Amino acid sequence: MRGTNTTRVGNIDKEGIVERISKVANELGVANDNITFIEKMITLSILFSMYDQSLSAIIRAIDEKAQDPSYFVATYFDTKDLDHSLWVYRLGKALSKVYSSF
């Protein structure tokens, strides 16, 4: 049973999304071909867009460029720490927003 303070994103709660991100990240480690790896990266990108929904159409356009999960994957493979990897993902996303405003 989930707690009453679970943050909801549309019909999907963030806790559930983080669980799915963790599952896909672990599956990346055993991807034995390029197509499977690419499919998992696309899945991560979709999950990240659900995890950090945009506030406006302008931010959404910028976010399309910031949804690349490469930094998350590199950090996760290096540390196996999901929270730290999500922090790196969000930091990269924030930096891309700042950079795009110049």
C-alpha positions as CSV (number, residue, x, y, z in Angstrom):
1,M,0.0,0.0,0.0
2,R,1.3,3.4,-0.9
3,G,1.5,6.3,1.5
4,T,-1.0,9.2,1.2
5,N,1.8,11.7,0.5
6,T,2.8,10.1,-2.9
7,T,3.2,12.8,-5.5
8,R,1.0,12.2,-8.5
9,V,1.8,13.1,-12.1
10,G,-1.3,12.8,-14.1
11,N,-2.4,9.2,-13.6
12,I,1.1,8.0,-12.7
13,D,2.8,8.6,-9.4
14,K,6.4,9.6,-9.2
15,E,7.3,6.6,-7.0
16,G,6.0,4.2,-9.7
17,I,8.0,6.1,-12.4
18,V,11.2,5.9,-10.3
19,E,10.6,2.1,-9.9
20,R,10.3,1.8,-13.7
21,I,13.4,3.9,-14.3
22,S,15.3,1.7,-11.9
23,K,14.1,-1.5,-13.7
24,V,15.0,-0.2,-17.2
25,A,18.4,1.1,-16.0
26,N,19.1,-2.4,-14.6
27,E,18.0,-3.9,-17.9
28,L,20.5,-1.7,-19.8
29,G,23.3,-3.5,-18.0
30,V,22.3,-6.8,-19.7
31,A,21.3,-5.4,-23.1
32,N,23.2,-7.7,-25.5
33,D,22.7,-5.8,-28.7
34,N,22.5,-2.2,-30.0
35,I,18.8,-2.3,-30.8
36,T,17.8,-3.4,-27.3
37,F,20.1,-0.8,-25.8
38,I,18.5,1.9,-28.0
39,E,15.0,0.8,-27.1
40,K,15.9,1.0,-23.4
41,M,17.3,4.5,-23.8
42,I,14.1,5.6,-25.6
43,T,12.1,4.1,-22.7
44,L,14.2,6.0,-20.2
45,S,13.7,9.2,-22.2
46,I,9.9,8.7,-22.1
47,L,10.0,7.9,-18.3
48,F,12.0,11.0,-17.6
49,S,9.5,13.2,-19.5
50,M,6.8,11.7,-17.3
51,Y,8.9,12.1,-14.1
52,D,9.6,15.8,-14.8
53,Q,6.6,17.1,-16.6
54,S,7.0,20.6,-18.2
55,L,5.3,23.6,-16.9
56,S,4.7,25.4,-20.2
57,A,4.9,24.9,-24.0
58,I,8.2,26.8,-24.1
59,I,9.8,24.6,-21.4
60,R,8.4,21.5,-23.1
61,A,10.2,22.4,-26.3
62,I,13.4,22.9,-24.4
63,D,12.9,19.6,-22.5
64,E,12.7,17.6,-25.7
65,K,16.4,18.3,-26.0
66,A,17.1,17.7,-22.3
67,Q,15.4,14.3,-22.1
68,D,18.5,12.4,-23.2
69,P,19.2,9.9,-20.5
70,S,22.9,9.5,-21.3
71,Y,24.2,11.3,-18.2
72,F,21.7,9.3,-16.0
73,V,22.9,6.0,-17.5
74,A,26.6,6.9,-17.1
75,T,26.1,7.9,-13.5
76,Y,24.0,4.9,-12.7
77,F,26.5,2.5,-14.3
78,D,29.3,4.1,-12.3
79,T,27.5,4.4,-8.9
80,K,24.5,2.1,-9.0
81,D,22.8,4.8,-6.9
82,L,19.4,5.6,-8.4
83,D,18.9,8.8,-6.3
84,H,22.3,10.2,-7.3
85,S,21.7,9.3,-11.0
86,L,18.3,11.1,-11.0
87,W,20.0,14.1,-9.4
88,V,22.6,14.2,-12.2
89,Y,19.8,13.8,-14.8
90,R,17.9,16.8,-13.3
91,L,21.1,18.8,-13.1
92,G,21.8,18.2,-16.8
93,K,18.2,19.2,-17.6
94,A,18.4,22.4,-15.6
95,L,21.7,23.3,-17.2
96,S,20.2,22.8,-20.7
97,K,17.3,25.1,-19.7
98,V,19.7,27.8,-18.5
99,Y,21.9,27.4,-21.6
100,S,19.0,27.6,-24.0
101,S,17.8,30.9,-22.5
102,F,21.0,32.7,-23.8
